[in-house]
């Protein structure tokens, strides 16, 4: 029993560093949600972009240090669910889908977060399965960070139109954004192959 406790305490530093980087993604995602709730849309969008940086770096650092672990993989998926599922859905809904779309706006935002979680769960299951010889490393379905980037990148245009040009986004455009968000959601859970870089 003492030997087991000692093993838990003596976690190699090379395994801690990638998890600390992943934790940065969680902080970005939660902070983005908080800023969105206060109407600070541009910083909220920027934080999701920072989360992408952390998501890219944690895997690279883990591979370079040989510090990959099952714990790290699960932590990465949970971080992605927050930063690239919930945070972008809440940001886009709050920014310009809104109540004008009736029930379809909340459904589109919730569907985006749901598909992101389903995509991550499927990825974990496929990653845990034994690899076949010459098996492709490409992604099945649109990766969640790319989906988040697709919907959040529109924020900069919207902020420019509404803040700098004092324009109002009409209801048809809000509905169109909800439809586009739904299409991106479906791409995440599709069987479409996306190249891995």
C-alpha positions in Angstrom: 0.0 0.0 0.0 2.9 2.4 0.9 4.6 1.4 -2.4 1.5 2.4 -4.4 1.2 5.8 -2.6 4.8 6.4 -3.4 4.3 5.7 -7.1 1.4 8.2 -7.2 3.5 10.9 -5.6 6.5 10.4 -7.9 5.0 11.4 -11.2 7.7 12.3 -13.7 7.9 16.0 -14.5 7.9 15.2 -18.2 4.3 13.9 -17.7 3.2 16.9 -15.7 4.3 19.5 -18.3 1.9 18.5 -21.1 -1.0 18.3 -18.6 -0.2 21.8 -17.4 -0.4 23.0 -21.0 -3.7 21.3 -21.4 -4.9 23.0 -18.3 -4.2 26.3 -20.0 -6.8 25.3 -22.6 -9.4 24.7 -19.8 -8.7 28.2 -18.4 -9.1 29.8 -21.8 -12.4 28.0 -22.4 -14.0 28.9 -19.1 -12.7 32.4 -19.2 -14.2 32.8 -22.7 -17.6 31.7 -21.3 -17.3 34.2 -18.5 -16.3 37.1 -20.8 -19.1 36.2 -23.2 -21.6 36.5 -20.4 -20.3 40.0 -19.7 -20.6 41.0 -23.4 -16.9 41.1 -24.0 -17.0 39.2 -27.3 -13.7 40.0 -28.9 -11.6 38.9 -25.9 -13.8 35.8 -25.6 -13.1 34.9 -29.2 -9.4 35.5 -28.8 -9.3 33.1 -25.8 -10.7 30.3 -27.9 -7.9 31.0 -30.4 -5.4 30.8 -27.5 -7.0 27.4 -26.5 -6.2 26.1 -30.0 -2.5 27.0 -29.4 -2.5 25.1 -26.1 -4.3 22.1 -27.8 -1.6 21.9 -30.4 1.3 22.4 -28.0 0.3 19.8 -25.4 0.5 16.9 -27.8 3.7 18.0 -29.3 5.4 18.6 -26.0 4.1 15.2 -24.7 5.6 13.4 -27.8 8.9 15.3 -27.6 9.3 14.5 -23.9 7.9 11.0 -24.0 5.4 12.1 -21.4 2.2 10.9 -23.0 -0.3 9.1 -20.8 -3.9 7.8 -20.7 -4.7 10.5 -18.1 -3.3 13.2 -20.4 -5.5 11.9 -23.3 -8.6 12.0 -21.2 -7.8 15.5 -19.9 -7.2 16.7 -23.4 -10.6 15.5 -24.5 -12.4 17.1 -21.5 -10.5 20.4 -22.2 -11.6 20.3 -25.9 -15.2 19.7 -24.9 -15.1 22.9 -22.9 -12.9 25.1 -25.1 -14.1 24.0 -28.5 -17.6 22.7 -27.7 -19.3 24.7 -25.0 -17.4 28.0 -25.3 -17.8 28.6 -29.0 -21.5 27.5 -28.9 -22.2 30.0 -26.1 -20.2 32.8 -27.8 -21.9 32.5 -31.2 -25.3 32.2 -29.7 -24.8 35.2 -27.4 -23.2 37.3 -30.1 -25.6 37.1 -33.1 -27.9 34.0 -33.2 -29.8 35.1 -30.1 -33.5 35.0 -29.1 -34.6 36.3 -32.6 -34.2 32.8 -34.0 -36.7 31.4 -31.5 -36.1 27.9 -30.4 -33.8 27.1 -33.3 -30.9 29.3 -32.0 -30.5 27.5 -28.7 -31.0 24.1 -30.5 -28.2 25.0 -33.0 -25.8 26.0 -30.2 -26.6 23.0 -28.1 -26.3 20.7 -31.1 -22.9 22.1 -31.8 -21.7 21.3 -28.3 -23.3 17.9 -28.4 -21.6 17.0 -31.7 -18.3 18.2 -30.4 -18.6 15.8 -27.4 -19.7 12.9 -29.6 -16.8 13.6 -31.9 -14.3 13.5 -29.0 -15.8 10.3 -27.6 -15.6 8.6 -31.0 -12.0 9.7 -31.4 -11.1 8.3 -28.0 -12.7 5.0 -28.8 -10.8 4.8 -32.2 -7.5 5.8 -30.6 -7.9 3.1 -27.9 -8.5 0.3 -30.5 -5.5 -1.7 -31.6 -3.9 -0.1 -34.7 -3.8 -2.1 -37.9 -0.8 -2.2 -40.1 -0.7 0.7 -42.6 -3.8 2.2 -40.9 -4.4 5.8 -41.9 -3.6 8.6 -39.4 -6.2 10.9 -40.9 -9.2 12.2 -38.9 -12.7 10.8 -39.3 -15.0 13.7 -39.1 -14.1 17.4 -38.7 -11.8 17.8 -35.7 -13.4 19.8 -32.9 -10.7 22.6 -32.8 -11.3 23.2 -36.6 -15.0 23.3 -36.1 -14.6 25.8 -33.3 -12.3 27.9 -35.4 -14.8 27.9 -38.3 -17.6 29.4 -36.2 -15.5 31.7 -34.0 -13.7 33.2 -37.0 -16.9 34.8 -38.1 -17.0 36.7 -34.8 -14.4 39.2 -36.0 -16.5 40.1 -39.1 -19.7 40.4 -36.9 -17.9 42.6 -34.3 -16.6 44.9 -37.1 -20.0 45.2 -38.6 -21.9 45.9 -35.4 -19.4 47.8 -33.4 -17.4 49.8 -35.9 -20.0 50.3 -38.6 -23.1 50.4 -36.3 -25.0 47.9 -38.4 -27.7 45.6 -37.1 -27.6 41.9 -38.1 -31.1 41.1 -39.5 -33.0 38.0 -38.5 -32.4 36.2 -41.8 -28.7 36.4 -41.3 -29.1 35.1 -37.7 -31.0 32.1 -39.0 -28.4 31.5 -41.7 -25.7 31.5 -39.0 -27.7 28.9 -37.0 -28.0 26.8 -40.1 -24.2 27.1 -40.9 -23.5 26.1 -37.3 -25.6 23.1 -37.7 -23.8 22.1 -40.9 -20.4 22.4 -39.1 -21.9 20.3 -36.3 -22.9 17.5 -38.7 -19.4 17.6 -40.3 -17.9 16.8 -36.8 -19.9 13.5 -36.5 -19.7 12.6 -40.2 -17.5 9.9 -41.7 -15.7 12.5 -43.9 -12.0 12.0 -43.9 -9.8 15.0 -43.0 -6.0 14.9 -43.4 -3.8 14.9 -40.3 -0.9 17.2 -40.4 
